[in-house]
Amino acid sequence: MADEFLHNVDVNALKSELGLDVPDIAELAGISENGVYKWSWSKTKNGTRPSFNAIVRMLERGATVETLFGVDYTENHSPVKNAPLEFLECLKEAKDPESALNEIVERKIMEMKSKGKI
């Protein structure tokens, strides 16, 4: 499952949450405008997902976990700025932050499914 995409990014929701248009999101993420649109594509259509650094910048700017990962935190629907700093520090220190982030998100999804939250 590590190579599978869990969720396509909703670019329209991301634009709304960040208050930015696609060129500005691309600049924030350090990629091309087409790269932003690829976040909404499936893997079979050569879709991609944001890098760790882009995710952190978008979360700090106000994007939600739900929009970026498809995980609905209805009780705590807030940007990562309210999350413990240990979480981000752990990811920064990981040898492969993208894999570490995928593992954390997958574990959280499984936990939420087992509790009937999603």
N, CA, C and O atoms as a printed pandas DataFrame, in Angstrom:
     atom_number atom_name residue_name chain_id  residue_number  x_coord  y_coord  z_coord
0              1         N          MET        A               1    0.814   -1.200    0.000
1              2        CA          MET        A               1    0.000    0.000    0.000
2              3         C          MET        A               1    0.854    1.259    0.000
3              4         O          MET        A               1    0.340    2.339   -0.291
4              5         N          ALA        A               2    2.121    1.160    0.311
5              6        CA          ALA        A               2    2.991    2.327    0.405
6              7         C          ALA        A               2    3.083    3.090   -0.911
7              8         O          ALA        A               2    3.292    4.303   -0.902
8              9         N          ASP        A               3    2.928    2.397   -2.052
9             10        CA          ASP        A               3    3.041    3.060   -3.339
10            11         C          ASP        A               3    1.701    3.585   -3.856
11            12         O          ASP        A               3    1.653    4.203   -4.919
12            13         N          GLU        A               4    0.631    3.352   -3.131
13            14        CA          GLU        A               4   -0.690    3.786   -3.578
14            15         C          GLU        A               4   -1.016    5.172   -3.027
15            16         O          GLU        A               4   -0.585    5.534   -1.933
16            17         N          PHE        A               5   -1.776    5.933   -3.792
17            18        CA          PHE        A               5   -2.248    7.221   -3.315
18            19         C          PHE        A               5   -3.503    6.987   -2.495
19            20         O          PHE        A               5   -4.392    6.245   -2.911
20            21         N          LEU        A               6   -3.577    7.606   -1.352
21            22        CA          LEU        A               6   -4.750    7.443   -0.505
22            23         C          LEU        A               6   -5.871    8.391   -0.911
23            24         O          LEU        A               6   -7.042    8.114   -0.650
24            25         N          HIS        A               7   -5.523    9.499   -1.542
25            26        CA          HIS        A               7   -6.514   10.547   -1.765
26            27         C          HIS        A               7   -6.014   11.495   -2.843
27            28         O          HIS        A               7   -4.826   11.815   -2.884
28            29         N          ASN        A               8   -6.893   11.940   -3.703
29            30        CA          ASN        A               8   -6.553   13.000   -4.646
30            31         C          ASN        A               8   -6.779   14.337   -3.966
31            32         O          ASN        A               8   -7.778   14.520   -3.271
32            33         N          VAL        A               9   -5.866   15.267   -4.158
33            34        CA          VAL        A               9   -6.000   16.588   -3.560
34            35         C          VAL        A               9   -7.080   17.363   -4.303
35            36         O          VAL        A               9   -7.073   17.416   -5.533
36            37         N          ASP        A              10   -8.005   17.962   -3.567
37            38        CA          ASP        A              10   -9.061   18.789   -4.147
38            39         C          ASP        A              10   -8.482   20.192   -4.338
39            40         O          ASP        A              10   -8.449   20.985   -3.397
40            41         N          VAL        A              11   -8.027   20.496   -5.549
41            42        CA          VAL        A              11   -7.356   21.769   -5.828
42            43         C          VAL        A              11   -8.293   22.952   -5.583
43            44         O          VAL        A              11   -7.845   23.989   -5.093
44            45         N          ASN        A              12   -9.578   22.825   -5.911
45            46        CA          ASN        A              12  -10.514   23.930   -5.669
46            47         C          ASN        A              12  -10.670   24.210   -4.174
47            48         O          ASN        A              12  -10.698   25.367   -3.755
48            49         N          ALA        A              13  -10.772   23.147   -3.371
49            50        CA          ALA        A              13  -10.859   23.337   -1.925
50            51         C          ALA        A              13   -9.569   23.942   -1.391
51            52         O          ALA        A              13   -9.600   24.799   -0.507
52            53         N          LEU        A              14   -8.443   23.502   -1.922
53            54        CA          LEU        A              14   -7.154   24.038   -1.496
54            55         C          LEU        A              14   -7.049   25.526   -1.817
55            56         O          LEU        A              14   -6.576   26.313   -0.998
56            57         N          LYS        A              15   -7.492   25.903   -3.010
57            58        CA          LYS        A              15   -7.489   27.325   -3.380
58            59         C          LYS        A              15   -8.323   28.126   -2.393
59            60         O          LYS        A              15   -7.913   29.202   -1.958
60            61         N          SER        A              16   -9.477   27.613   -2.044
61            62        CA          SER        A              16  -10.375   28.298   -1.118
62            63         C          SER        A              16   -9.751   28.414    0.273
63            64         O          SER        A              16   -9.780   29.485    0.880
64            65         N          GLU        A              17   -9.192   27.321    0.774
65            66        CA          GLU        A              17   -8.599   27.332    2.115
66            67         C          GLU        A              17   -7.401   28.264    2.215
67            68         O          GLU        A              17   -7.221   28.957    3.217
68            69         N          LEU        A              18   -6.586   28.274    1.168
69            70        CA          LEU        A              18   -5.381   29.094    1.199
70            71         C          LEU        A              18   -5.643   30.537    0.764
71            72         O          LEU        A              18   -4.834   31.426    1.028
72            73         N          GLY        A              19   -6.775   30.761    0.098
73            74        CA          GLY        A              19   -7.058   32.102   -0.419
74            75         C          GLY        A              19   -6.088   32.482   -1.532
75            76         O          GLY        A              19   -5.753   33.653   -1.709
76            77         N          LEU        A              20   -5.643   31.475   -2.276
77            78        CA          LEU        A              20   -4.670   31.680   -3.350
78            79         C          LEU        A              20   -5.176   31.067   -4.639
79            80         O          LEU        A              20   -6.016   30.168   -4.620
80            81         N          ASP        A              21   -4.662   31.557   -5.765
81            82        CA          ASP        A              21   -4.968   30.900   -7.026
82            83         C          ASP        A              21   -3.856   29.902   -7.337
83            84         O          ASP        A              21   -2.861   29.832   -6.616
84            85         N          VAL        A              22   -4.022   29.140   -8.399
85            86        CA          VAL        A              22   -3.083   28.061   -8.708
86            87         C          VAL        A              22   -1.645   28.569   -8.896
87            88         O          VAL        A              22   -0.723   27.929   -8.391
88            89         N          PRO        A              23   -1.410   29.688   -9.599
89            90        CA          PRO        A              23   -0.024   30.155   -9.720
90            91         C          PRO        A              23    0.621   30.446   -8.352
91            92         O          PRO        A              23    1.802   30.168   -8.148
92            93         N          ASP        A              24   -0.156   31.000   -7.432
93            94        CA          ASP        A              24    0.387   31.294   -6.106
94            95         C          ASP        A              24    0.639   30.012   -5.302
95            96         O          ASP        A              24    1.619   29.926   -4.562
96            97         N          ILE        A              25   -0.246   29.021   -5.448
97            98        CA          ILE        A              25   -0.031   27.736   -4.777
98            99         C          ILE        A              25    1.223   27.076   -5.339
99           100         O          ILE        A              25    2.017   26.505   -4.591
100          101         N          ALA        A              26    1.400   27.153   -6.656
101          102        CA          ALA        A              26    2.586   26.579   -7.290
102          103         C          ALA        A              26    3.852   27.240   -6.741
103          104         O          ALA        A              26    4.835   26.561   -6.446
104          105         N          GLU        A              27    3.821   28.554   -6.608
105          106        CA          GLU        A              27    4.976   29.269   -6.060
106          107         C          GLU        A              27    5.232   28.848   -4.610
107          108         O          GLU        A              27    6.379   28.619   -4.227
108          109         N          LEU        A              28    4.170   28.745   -3.803
109          110        CA          LEU        A              28    4.297   28.315   -2.412
110          111         C          LEU        A              28    4.908   26.916   -2.334
111          112         O          LEU        A              28    5.736   26.645   -1.464
112          113         N          ALA        A              29    4.498   26.032   -3.243
113          114        CA          ALA        A              29    4.972   24.652   -3.240
114          115         C          ALA        A              29    6.308   24.480   -3.962
115          116         O          ALA        A              29    6.961   23.444   -3.832
116          117         N          GLY        A              30    6.707   25.494   -4.718
117          118        CA          GLY        A              30    7.971   25.405   -5.447
118          119         C          GLY        A              30    7.904   24.509   -6.674
119          120         O          GLY        A              30    8.880   23.853   -7.037
120          121         N          ILE        A              31    6.726   24.493   -7.311
121          122        CA          ILE        A              31    6.541   23.656   -8.506
122          123         C          ILE        A              31    5.811   24.456   -9.581
123          124         O          ILE        A              31    5.463   25.620   -9.379
124          125         N          SER        A              32    5.585   23.815  -10.726
125          126        CA          SER        A              32    4.838   24.459  -11.809
126          127         C          SER        A              32    3.338   24.425  -11.520
127          128         O          SER        A              32    2.875   23.672  -10.663
128          129         N          GLU        A              33    2.596   25.243  -12.242
129          130        CA          GLU        A              33    1.130   25.228  -12.110
130          131         C          GLU        A              33    0.579   23.858  -12.491
131          132         O          GLU        A              33   -0.337   23.357  -11.838
132          133         N          ASN        A              34    1.126   23.248  -13.539
133          134        CA          ASN        A              34    0.673   21.920  -13.945
134          135         C          ASN        A              34    0.910   20.910  -12.828
135          136         O          ASN        A              34    0.119   19.987  -12.639
136          137         N          GLY        A              35    2.001   21.090  -12.092
137          138        CA          GLY        A              35    2.297   20.213  -10.963
138          139         C          GLY        A              35    1.211   20.255   -9.906
139          140         O          GLY        A              35    0.891   19.233   -9.299
140          141         N          VAL        A              36    0.641   21.434   -9.681
141          142        CA          VAL        A              36   -0.456   21.563   -8.710
142          143         C          VAL        A              36   -1.660   20.765   -9.185
143          144         O          VAL        A              36   -2.276   20.043   -8.400
144          145         N          TYR        A              37   -2.001   20.887  -10.457
145          146        CA          TYR        A              37   -3.147   20.146  -10.989
146          147         C          TYR        A              37   -2.921   18.632  -10.925
147          148         O          TYR        A              37   -3.874   17.872  -10.753
148          149         N          LYS        A              38   -1.662   18.191  -11.064
149          150        CA          LYS        A              38   -1.360   16.760  -11.001
150          151         C          LYS        A              38   -1.690   16.171   -9.633
151          152         O          LYS        A              38   -1.884   14.960   -9.525
152          153         N          TRP        A              39   -1.758   16.982   -8.600
153          154        CA          TRP        A              39   -2.125   16.484   -7.270
154          155         C          TRP        A              39   -3.544   15.914   -7.264
155          156         O          TRP        A              39   -3.875   15.069   -6.432
156          157         N          SER        A              40   -4.373   16.375   -8.187
157          158        CA          SER        A              40   -5.763   15.905   -8.220
158          159         C          SER        A              40   -5.940   14.694   -9.133
159          160         O          SER        A              40   -7.051   14.180   -9.260
160          161         N          TRP        A              41   -4.885   14.239   -9.760
161          162        CA          TRP        A              41   -4.953   13.098  -10.677
162          163         C          TRP        A              41   -4.621   11.811   -9.951
163          164         O          TRP        A              41   -3.923   11.817   -8.937
164          165         N          SER        A              42   -5.128   10.703  -10.481
165          166        CA          SER        A              42   -4.792    9.386   -9.923
166          167         C          SER        A              42   -3.380    8.994  -10.356
167          168         O          SER        A              42   -2.818    9.568  -11.289
168          169         N          LYS        A              43   -2.831    8.027   -9.673
169          170        CA          LYS        A              43   -1.482    7.548   -9.998
170          171         C          LYS        A              43   -1.432    6.991  -11.416
171          172         O          LYS        A              43   -0.428    7.157  -12.109
172          173         N          THR        A              44   -2.500    6.332  -11.856
173          174        CA          THR        A              44   -2.520    5.748  -13.200
174          175         C          THR        A              44   -2.499    6.819  -14.291
175          176         O          THR        A              44   -2.168    6.526  -15.440
176          177         N          LYS        A              45   -2.845    8.034  -13.944
177          178        CA          LYS        A              45   -2.818    9.143  -14.909
178          179         C          LYS        A              45   -1.610   10.051  -14.658
179          180         O          LYS        A              45   -1.615   11.230  -15.010
180          181         N          ASN        A              46   -0.569    9.468  -14.038
181          182        CA          ASN        A              46    0.668   10.195  -13.730
182          183         C          ASN        A              46    0.464   11.317  -12.721
183          184         O          ASN        A              46    1.157   12.334  -12.751
184          185         N          GLY        A              47   -0.490   11.116  -11.836
185          186        CA          GLY        A              47   -0.689   12.082  -10.766
186          187         C          GLY        A              47    0.463   12.041   -9.782
187          188         O          GLY        A              47    1.209   11.064   -9.713
188          189         N          THR        A              48    0.595   13.109   -9.029
189          190        CA          THR        A              48    1.626   13.205   -8.001
190          191         C          THR        A              48    0.982   13.711   -6.724
191          192         O          THR        A              48   -0.218   13.986   -6.694
192          193         N          ARG        A              49    1.758   13.832   -5.690
193          194        CA          ARG        A              49    1.290   14.405   -4.433
194          195         C          ARG        A              49    2.291   15.442   -3.970
195          196         O          ARG        A              49    3.459   15.390   -4.356
196          197         N          PRO        A              50    1.851   16.388   -3.145
197          198        CA          PRO        A              50    2.770   17.431   -2.685
198          199         C          PRO        A              50    3.950   16.843   -1.919
199          200         O          PRO        A              50    3.837   15.801   -1.272
200          201         N          SER        A              51    5.082   17.534   -2.009
201          202        CA          SER        A              51    6.253   17.126   -1.240
202          203         C          SER        A              51    6.027   17.442    0.234
203          204         O          SER        A              51    5.114   18.188    0.590
204          205         N          PHE        A              52    6.863   16.869    1.076
205          206        CA          PHE        A              52    6.785   17.129    2.512
206          207         C          PHE        A              52    6.862   18.630    2.792
207          208         O          PHE        A              52    6.044   19.165    3.540
208          209         N          ASN        A              53    7.838   19.305    2.198
209          210        CA          ASN        A              53    8.004   20.740    2.459
210          211         C          ASN        A              53    6.797   21.544    1.980
211          212         O          ASN        A              53    6.380   22.498    2.637
212          213         N          ALA        A              54    6.242   21.157    0.836
213          214        CA          ALA        A              54    5.049   21.855    0.333
214          215         C          ALA        A              54    3.873   21.636    1.274
215          216         O          ALA        A              54    3.102   22.559    1.535
216          217         N          ILE        A              55    3.736   20.410    1.785
217          218        CA          ILE        A              55    2.643   20.111    2.720
218          219         C          ILE        A              55    2.768   20.978    3.966
219          220         O          ILE        A              55    1.787   21.568    4.419
220          221         N          VAL        A              56    3.964   21.053    4.513
221          222        CA          VAL        A              56    4.169   21.858    5.720
222          223         C          VAL        A              56    3.814   23.315    5.453
223          224         O          VAL        A              56    3.114   23.938    6.252
224          225         N          ARG        A              57    4.292   23.869    4.332
225          226        CA          ARG        A              57    3.989   25.278    4.016
226          227         C          ARG        A              57    2.484   25.504    3.847
227          228         O          ARG        A              57    1.953   26.516    4.304
228          229         N          MET        A              58    1.795   24.559    3.187
229          230        CA          MET        A              58    0.353   24.727    2.980
230          231         C          MET        A              58   -0.421   24.577    4.289
231          232         O          MET        A              58   -1.384   25.307    4.525
232          233         N          LEU        A              59   -0.014   23.643    5.135
233          234        CA          LEU        A              59   -0.677   23.495    6.434
234          235         C          LEU        A              59   -0.469   24.742    7.282
235          236         O          LEU        A              59   -1.395   25.208    7.946
236          237         N          GLU        A              60    0.744   25.281    7.261
237          238        CA          GLU        A              60    1.017   26.511    8.013
238          239         C          GLU        A              60    0.200   27.684    7.487
239          240         O          GLU        A              60   -0.147   28.592    8.242
240          241         N          ARG        A              61   -0.104   27.665    6.199
241          242        CA          ARG        A              61   -0.858   28.754    5.573
242          243         C          ARG        A              61   -2.373   28.608    5.793
243          244         O          ARG        A              61   -3.126   29.557    5.575
244          245         N          GLY        A              62   -2.821   27.402    6.230
245          246        CA          GLY        A              62   -4.244   27.235    6.513
246          247         C          GLY        A              62   -4.933   26.083    5.820
247          248         O          GLY        A              62   -6.132   25.881    6.013
248          249         N          ALA        A              63   -4.200   25.309    5.005
249          250        CA          ALA        A              63   -4.807   24.129    4.383
250          251         C          ALA        A              63   -5.148   23.122    5.473
251          252         O          ALA        A              63   -4.497   23.081    6.517
252          253         N          THR        A              64   -6.155   22.324    5.229
253          254        CA          THR        A              64   -6.557   21.328    6.220
254          255         C          THR        A              64   -6.044   19.952    5.840
255          256         O          THR        A              64   -5.769   19.672    4.673
256          257         N          VAL        A              65   -5.923   19.108    6.837
257          258        CA          VAL        A              65   -5.520   17.721    6.635
258          259         C          VAL        A              65   -6.542   17.034    5.729
259          260         O          VAL        A              65   -6.172   16.213    4.890
260          261         N          GLU        A              66   -7.802   17.358    5.892
261          262        CA          GLU        A              66   -8.852   16.747    5.078
262          263         C          GLU        A              66   -8.611   17.002    3.596
263          264         O          GLU        A              66   -8.724   16.081    2.787
264          265         N          THR        A              67   -8.285   18.225    3.233
265          266        CA          THR        A              67   -8.078   18.555    1.831
266          267         C          THR        A              67   -6.823   17.898    1.285
267          268         O          THR        A              67   -6.825   17.398    0.161
268          269         N          LEU        A              68   -5.760   17.894    2.062
269          270        CA          LEU        A              68   -4.497   17.338    1.580
270          271         C          LEU        A              68   -4.449   15.821    1.599
271          272         O          LEU        A              68   -3.817   15.212    0.736
272          273         N          PHE        A              69   -5.118   15.193    2.586
273          274        CA          PHE        A              69   -5.011   13.753    2.749
274          275         C          PHE        A              69   -6.334   13.006    2.714
275          276         O          PHE        A              69   -6.336   11.775    2.701
276          277         N          GLY        A              70   -7.456   13.712    2.699
277          278        CA          GLY        A              70   -8.745   13.040    2.686
278          279         C          GLY        A              70   -9.161   12.491    4.030
279          280         O          GLY        A              70  -10.042   11.634    4.108
280          281         N          VAL        A              71   -8.535   12.977    5.095
281          282        CA          VAL        A              71   -8.851   12.528    6.445
282          283         C          VAL        A              71   -9.696   13.604    7.102
283          284         O          VAL        A              71   -9.272   14.755    7.201
284          285         N          ASP        A              72  -10.889   13.237    7.553
285          286        CA          ASP        A              72  -11.803   14.206    8.148
286          287         C          ASP        A              72  -11.679   14.206    9.662
287          288         O          ASP        A              72  -12.083   13.257   10.335
288          289         N          TYR        A              73  -11.122   15.269   10.177
289          290        CA          TYR        A              73  -11.019   15.449   11.625
290          291         C          TYR        A              73  -12.145   16.388   12.051
291          292         O          TYR        A              73  -11.897   17.553   12.362
292          293         N          THR        A              74  -13.376   15.889   12.067
293          294        CA          THR        A              74  -14.506   16.777   12.325
294          295         C          THR        A              74  -14.452   17.406   13.708
295          296         O          THR        A              74  -14.904   18.537   13.886
296          297         N          GLU        A              75  -13.904   16.688   14.701
297          298        CA          GLU        A              75  -13.838   17.282   16.035
298          299         C          GLU        A              75  -12.748   18.339   16.133
299          300         O          GLU        A              75  -12.900   19.317   16.865
300          301         N          ASN        A              76  -11.665   18.157   15.414
301          302        CA          ASN        A              76  -10.507   19.044   15.518
302          303         C          ASN        A              76  -10.118   19.604   14.161
303          304         O          ASN        A              76   -8.931   19.628   13.836
304          305         N          HIS        A              77  -11.047   20.044   13.378
305          306        CA          HIS        A              77  -10.782   20.503   12.025
306          307         C          HIS        A              77  -10.017   21.823   12.071
307          308         O          HIS        A              77  -10.605   22.901   11.986
308          309         N          SER        A              78   -8.688   21.716   12.207
309          310        CA          SER        A              78   -7.867   22.923   12.288
310          311         C          SER        A              78   -6.535   22.702   11.597
311          312         O          SER        A              78   -6.105   21.561   11.433
312          313         N          PRO        A              79   -5.869   23.789   11.187
313          314        CA          PRO        A              79   -4.570   23.657   10.540
314          315         C          PRO        A              79   -3.533   23.071   11.490
315          316         O          PRO        A              79   -3.727   23.053   12.706
316          317         N          VAL        A              80   -2.450   22.600   10.932
317          318        CA          VAL        A              80   -1.409   21.946   11.718
318          319         C          VAL        A              80   -0.739   22.875   12.727
319          320         O          VAL        A              80   -0.069   22.391   13.639
320          321         N          LYS        A              81   -0.896   24.182   12.596
321          322        CA          LYS        A              81   -0.240   25.080   13.550
322          323         C          LYS        A              81   -0.683   24.794   14.985
323          324         O          LYS        A              81   -0.002   25.187   15.933
324          325         N          ASN        A              82   -1.810   24.117   15.150
325          326        CA          ASN        A              82   -2.267   23.760   16.486
326          327         C          ASN        A              82   -1.805   22.371   16.903
327          328         O          ASN        A              82   -2.083   21.932   18.019
328          329         N          ALA        A              83   -1.102   21.677   16.012
329          330        CA          ALA        A              83   -0.620   20.326   16.309
330          331         C          ALA        A              83    0.687   20.416   17.098
331          332         O          ALA        A              83    1.386   21.427   17.029
332          333         N          PRO        A              84    1.012   19.372   17.839
333          334        CA          PRO        A              84    2.266   19.371   18.593
334          335         C          PRO        A              84    3.471   19.528   17.669
335          336         O          PRO        A              84    3.515   18.930   16.594
336          337         N          LEU        A              85    4.437   20.323   18.083
337          338        CA          LEU        A              85    5.628   20.531   17.280
338          339         C          LEU        A              85    6.449   19.253   17.132
339          340         O          LEU        A              85    7.203   19.110   16.170
340          341         N          GLU        A              86    6.309   18.323   18.080
341          342        CA          GLU        A              86    7.057   17.074   17.991
342          343         C          GLU        A              86    6.740   16.345   16.687
343          344         O          GLU        A              86    7.605   15.682   16.115
344          345         N          PHE        A              87    5.498   16.472   16.221
345          346        CA          PHE        A              87    5.079   15.814   14.989
346          347         C          PHE        A              87    5.926   16.298   13.814
347          348         O          PHE        A              87    6.466   15.491   13.056
348          349         N          LEU        A              88    6.039   17.616   13.667
349          350        CA          LEU        A              88    6.818   18.162   12.554
350          351         C          LEU        A              88    8.304   17.894   12.734
351          352         O          LEU        A              88    8.999   17.595   11.762
352          353         N          GLU        A              89    8.800   17.995   13.958
353          354        CA          GLU        A              89   10.211   17.724   14.220
354          355         C          GLU        A              89   10.552   16.281   13.873
355          356         O          GLU        A              89   11.606   16.006   13.299
356          357         N          CYS        A              90    9.663   15.368   14.219
357          358        CA          CYS        A              90    9.863   13.948   13.919
358          359         C          CYS        A              90    9.992   13.755   12.411
359          360         O          CYS        A              90   10.864   13.018   11.952
360          361         N          LEU        A              91    9.141   14.405   11.652
361          362        CA          LEU        A              91    9.188   14.270   10.201
362          363         C          LEU        A              91   10.446   14.904    9.620
363          364         O          LEU        A              91   11.037   14.366    8.683
364          365         N          LYS        A              92   10.861   16.050   10.173
365          366        CA          LYS        A              92   12.060   16.716    9.671
366          367         C          LYS        A              92   13.293   15.843    9.860
367          368         O          LYS        A              92   14.186   15.835    9.012
368          369         N          GLU        A              93   13.347   15.108   10.967
369          370        CA          GLU        A              93   14.515   14.300   11.290
370          371         C          GLU        A              93   14.501   12.932   10.618
371          372         O          GLU        A              93   15.511   12.229   10.641
372          373         N          ALA        A              94   13.398   12.549   10.032
373          374        CA          ALA        A              94   13.301   11.236    9.388
374          375         C          ALA        A              94   14.217   11.177    8.168
375          376         O          ALA        A              94   14.376   12.169    7.456
376          377         N          LYS        A              95   14.810   10.025    7.933
377          378        CA          LYS        A              95   15.680    9.854    6.764
378          379         C          LYS        A              95   14.882    9.994    5.480
379          380         O          LYS        A              95   15.384   10.520    4.487
380          381         N          ASP        A              96   13.653    9.531    5.496
381          382        CA          ASP        A              96   12.767    9.616    4.342
382          383         C          ASP        A              96   11.441   10.218    4.817
383          384         O          ASP        A              96   10.489    9.487    5.093
384          385         N          PRO        A              97   11.379   11.567    4.914
385          386        CA          PRO        A              97   10.179   12.215    5.476
386          387         C          PRO        A              97    8.887   11.858    4.761
387          388         O          PRO        A              97    7.840   11.755    5.401
388          389         N          GLU        A              98    8.936   11.668    3.452
389          390        CA          GLU        A              98    7.713   11.353    2.716
390          391         C          GLU        A              98    7.158   10.000    3.153
391          392         O          GLU        A              98    5.954    9.861    3.365
392          393         N          SER        A              99    8.036    9.000    3.289
393          394        CA          SER        A              99    7.592    7.685    3.745
394          395         C          SER        A              99    7.090    7.750    5.181
395          396         O          SER        A              99    6.091    7.123    5.533
396          397         N          ALA        A             100    7.803    8.523    6.008
397          398        CA          ALA        A             100    7.388    8.667    7.410
398          399         C          ALA        A             100    6.005    9.305    7.488
399          400         O          ALA        A             100    5.162    8.868    8.272
400          401         N          LEU        A             101    5.771   10.328    6.683
401          402        CA          LEU        A             101    4.469   10.995    6.668
402          403         C          LEU        A             101    3.385   10.044    6.186
403          404         O          LEU        A             101    2.297    9.995    6.761
404          405         N          ASN        A             102    3.679    9.285    5.129
405          406        CA          ASN        A             102    2.703    8.304    4.632
406          407         C          ASN        A             102    2.337    7.306    5.712
407          408         O          ASN        A             102    1.163    6.980    5.885
408          409         N          GLU        A             103    3.342    6.811    6.450
409          410        CA          GLU        A             103    3.083    5.844    7.521
410          411         C          GLU        A             103    2.219    6.447    8.617
411          412         O          GLU        A             103    1.290    5.803    9.106
412          413         N          ILE        A             104    2.523    7.680    9.004
413          414        CA          ILE        A             104    1.747    8.351   10.058
414          415         C          ILE        A             104    0.303    8.517    9.616
415          416         O          ILE        A             104   -0.621    8.223   10.374
416          417         N          VAL        A             105    0.108    8.987    8.394
417          418        CA          VAL        A             105   -1.248    9.216    7.886
418          419         C          VAL        A             105   -2.006    7.895    7.767
419          420         O          VAL        A             105   -3.174    7.812    8.148
420          421         N          GLU        A             106   -1.345    6.862    7.241
421          422        CA          GLU        A             106   -2.008    5.559    7.102
422          423         C          GLU        A             106   -2.392    4.998    8.467
423          424         O          GLU        A             106   -3.482    4.448    8.621
424          425         N          ARG        A             107   -1.500    5.130    9.471
425          426        CA          ARG        A             107   -1.830    4.656   10.816
426          427         C          ARG        A             107   -3.022    5.418   11.382
427          428         O          ARG        A             107   -3.903    4.822   12.003
428          429         N          LYS        A             108   -3.054    6.724   11.172
429          430        CA          LYS        A             108   -4.152    7.540   11.685
430          431         C          LYS        A             108   -5.468    7.172   11.002
431          432         O          LYS        A             108   -6.515    7.114   11.647
432          433         N          ILE        A             109   -5.410    6.928    9.712
433          434        CA          ILE        A             109   -6.622    6.534    8.979
434          435         C          ILE        A             109   -7.146    5.210    9.526
435          436         O          ILE        A             109   -8.344    5.068    9.771
436          437         N          MET        A             110   -6.246    4.237    9.717
437          438        CA          MET        A             110   -6.662    2.934   10.249
438          439         C          MET        A             110   -7.247    3.086   11.654
439          440         O          MET        A             110   -8.238    2.439   11.991
440          441         N          GLU        A             111   -6.635    3.933   12.461
441          442        CA          GLU        A             111   -7.138    4.176   13.820
442          443         C          GLU        A             111   -8.532    4.778   13.772
443          444         O          GLU        A             111   -9.415    4.365   14.523
444          445         N          MET        A             112   -8.734    5.759   12.887
445          446        CA          MET        A             112  -10.027    6.407   12.783
446          447         C          MET        A             112  -11.081    5.447   12.243
447          448         O          MET        A             112  -12.233    5.483   12.676
448          449         N          LYS        A             113  -10.690    4.583   11.291
449          450        CA          LYS        A             113  -11.630    3.590   10.757
450          451         C          LYS        A             113  -12.047    2.618   11.852
451          452         O          LYS        A             113  -13.218    2.255   11.959
452          453         N          SER        A             114  -11.066    2.193   12.675
453          454        CA          SER        A             114  -11.401    1.234   13.734
454          455         C          SER        A             114  -12.324    1.843   14.777
455          456         O          SER        A             114  -13.045    1.122   15.467
456          457         N          LYS        A             115  -12.306    3.174   14.897
457          458        CA          LYS        A             115  -13.193    3.855   15.852
458          459         C          LYS        A             115  -14.491    4.298   15.200
459          460         O          LYS        A             115  -15.341    4.907   15.850
460          461         N          GLY        A             116  -14.648    3.991   13.899
461          462        CA          GLY        A             116  -15.880    4.336   13.187
462          463         C          GLY        A             116  -16.003    5.810   12.861
463          464         O          GLY        A             116  -17.106    6.299   12.616
464          465         N          LYS        A             117  -14.883    6.532   12.852
465          466        CA          LYS        A             117  -14.926    7.967   12.562
466          467         C          LYS        A             117  -14.886    8.255   11.070
467          468         O          LYS        A             117  -15.268    9.341   10.634
468          469         N          ILE        A             118  -14.422    7.284   10.284
469          470        CA          ILE        A             118  -14.439    7.438    8.825
470          471         C          ILE        A             118  -14.816    6.132    8.200
471          472         O          ILE        A             118  -14.891    6.032    6.975
